[in-house]
Amino acid sequence: MAGLYNLGRAISGMGAKQLPPVIDGTKVPSFCYTTINERWPKIVTKIIDQLHQHQHTAVELYGQQGDADVKSIISKLAEMRYRMMTDKPLQDIAEDFPNADIWNTELEEYRKQRSIENVTWYKTPWLFVECYLYCKISEFFWHTIHFRDYDPFRIEKERSYTDSMAHLLAIGTEVVKLTQTNLNHEEIRKTIVRLLQFEIWGNKADLSLSGGDPHFMSDTIFQELDDLKGNILANDLDVACNTYFMGQGKKLSKLVIVLDNAGLELFTDLCFADFLISKSLVDTKDFEWVLSQVAGSDDEYLKQLGARWQDLVAQKKFVFKAHHFWTFGYPYCDMEAKSPELYNELKTSSLIIFKGDLNYRKLVGDRYWPIGTQFSEALCGFEPAPLLALRTLKAETVAGLSQTAIRLIESKFQKDDLSWMVSSDYAVAQLFTP
């Protein structure tokens, strides 16, 4: 992995079948190793602590059965944490858990390929193990009487909403104004690009100097987004905008957005969709969100947005869908074989926008691609429809960087320093057209 980005210059000599290795936790040091070794145990410990704090309430609400439920989950989480930290083999998903047969079939395939001793927390592909981790956590709650629907991440989600409130207010205020204002062609184009930039960076903008005024906050956000353009290492936003949103006499008939999580991200998606509809840039027959990993204000602008969005949902102009495939640890190049009905549904899309780091990792198979690899090659045949990947870099995989971008990275980082891949300071906005 050392000097990974220098390999970008040699990609033209790579044969079609010579795929780079998938990321796992065996490389030390690496971001994946640190995640398994430090971050995941902390996540599990947080859930255990939360359950300990909730145990008294569980007894008050549900009696002895509530106490037994909490103790059962804590025990299973603690055992899983131990197995994780000591790199023990992965265990099957309980047979009665939804989609357990799919998970266990995949585990058995890995065991046949690698032997049981090598299908462990560190040695199994990171993409699979990460999804497996959250599946196991869900399984532990599912096997209780009173906590089957309990969300152990709810507190963090609510905190995320609270922490993002200034950004919600700022972008919401701006979008209400923009939807009610007559804009010329260039103003619409510029707004679309800026909203897509906000889709990438989210709450990275610092609003501390805005004084809390939503109008100043929106100005601050868009100015800071413009300042971050140089950190988008592969930037197809203008091409995507001109091709799919501003095409003369041509509207998108079906735009699909694949979410990585909810919160601020979903809010900005709704703002983006609302703006497109308000400017008649999409055929509103079908505007679809796919929830891939998604488990009140007094402000008048947010009230206006909420009322309008409820109406769009009622009219089925905003459509939300879920599919079990999105929660599995498969790279998306496996979708056509593993879930042909989903792949065929995506083929009817005019454009698919994939959001976030995990979706990007699934797009490129979570492999150690030389970073000069063409993005189309890294997709490994996943091409149901035109797609736009929006992602800040949070894992040691990326493809499709130009020689200019590679030289920029080389000028700022030593060849063994891959911190730029995981710092969230850099991003990509990559368009693929079949």
C-alpha positions, 0 to 999 in steps of 0.5 A, a space after each residue: 500500500 505504500 506509495 499507492 498514489 504513485 501507481 497511478 502512472 502505471 495503470 495503463 499496463 494493467 490487464 483487464 483481469 488483474 484486479 488490485 486486492 480488496 481492502 482488509 485489516 491485515 495491513 499495518 498501519 492502515 485506516 482499515 486496521 485502525 478502524 477495526 482495532 480502535 473505532 469499532 470496539 469503541 462503537 460497541 462499547 458506546 452501545 453497551 454503556 447506553 444499555 447499562 444507563 437504560 437498564 433501570 428504565 427497562 425494568 420499570 417499563 417491562 419488568 424482569 423481561 426488560 432486564 433480561 433483554 438488556 442483559 442479553 444484548 450486553 452479553 452478546 455485544 461484549 462477546 462480539 467485541 472480544 472476538 473482534 479485538 482478538 481476530 476470531 473467525 466470523 460467526 453465522 447470522 442466526 438462522 431466524 434473522 431476516 436474510 440470514 441465508 444470504 449472509 451465511 451463504 456468503 460467509 460459507 463462500 469465503 470459508 471455502 475460498 480461504 478456510 475458516 481460520 482466515 474468515 476473521 474480523 481482520 482477514 475478511 474484506 473490510 466492506 463485507 465485515 463492516 456491513 456484517 458488524 451492523 447486521 450482528 448488532 441488529 440481530 442482537 436487538 431483534 432477538 429480544 422481546 421489547 427491544 426489537 425496534 430499538 435504535 442504538 444510534 438514535 441519540 447520535 442521530 438526534 445530536 447530529 440534527 441538533 449540531 446541523 440545525 444552523 446549516 439546515 436553517 441556512 440552506 433551507 432559507 436559501 432554497 425557499 428564496 431560490 424556488 420563489 425567484 425568477 432566475 436566468 439560465 446561468 443563475 440556475 446552473 450556478 445554483 445546481 452546482 452549488 447545491 451539489 457541492 453542498 451535497 458533497 461537503 455537508 456541514 463542513 462550512 464554518 458558520 461561527 462568523 455569521 451571527 446566526 442570521 440565516 441569510 448571512 449563513 447561506 452566503 457564508 456556506 456558498 462562499 466556503 463551498 466555492 473556496 473548497 472547489 480546489 479540494 475536489 480532486 475529480 470534479 465532473 459537476 459542471 459536466 453533469 449539470 450541463 448534460 443532465 440538468 440543463 440540457 436544452 429541451 430535455 428533462 430527467 424522467 427519473 432521478 434516483 439518489 442513493 443515500 448513505 445516511 439520513 440527517 443533514 444529508 437527506 435534508 440537502 437532497 430534498 432541497 436539491 430536488 425541490 429546487 429542480 422541480 420548482 424550475 421544471 428541470 425534471 419530469 416529476 413523475 418519479 423522483 426517487 430516494 433509495 435508503 441504503 444505510 438509513 436505519 421541529 423548528 419555529 422558523 417560517 422558512 422550514 415550515 414552508 419547506 416541510 409543508 411543500 415536501 409533504 405535498 410532494 410526497 402525497 403526490 408521489 413526486 418524492 418517492 422513498 424506497 428500500 431494498 435489502 441488497 443495499 445493506 449487504 456487503 456486496 460491491 455493486 458490480 455484483 448487483 446484476 447477479 445477486 439482485 437482478 430485479 434491483 439492477 433492472 429497476 435502476 436501468 430505468 433511471 435517467 441519472 443515479 446519484 450515489 452519496 457518501 463514502 460507503 456507497 463509493 467503496 461499494 461502487 469501486 469494490 473497496 479495492 486498492 486501486 492505483 488512483 490514476 485508474 479510470 473511474 469506469 474501469 474501477 466500476 467493474 461493469 456496474 453500469 445500469 444507467 448514468 451515475 454521479 458519485 459524490 463523496 468526501 474521502 474517508 477510506 483508502 480507495 479512490 480511482 479516476 484522478 487526473 495527472 494534475 490531481 496526482 501531482 497536487 497530492 504528490 506536492 503535498 504528501 510524502 509517498 507513504 502518507 495516505 492521510 489525505 485519503 481518510 481526512 475528509 479534506 478532499 472529495 470527488 464528484 465523478 460522472 460515468 455515462 454508459 
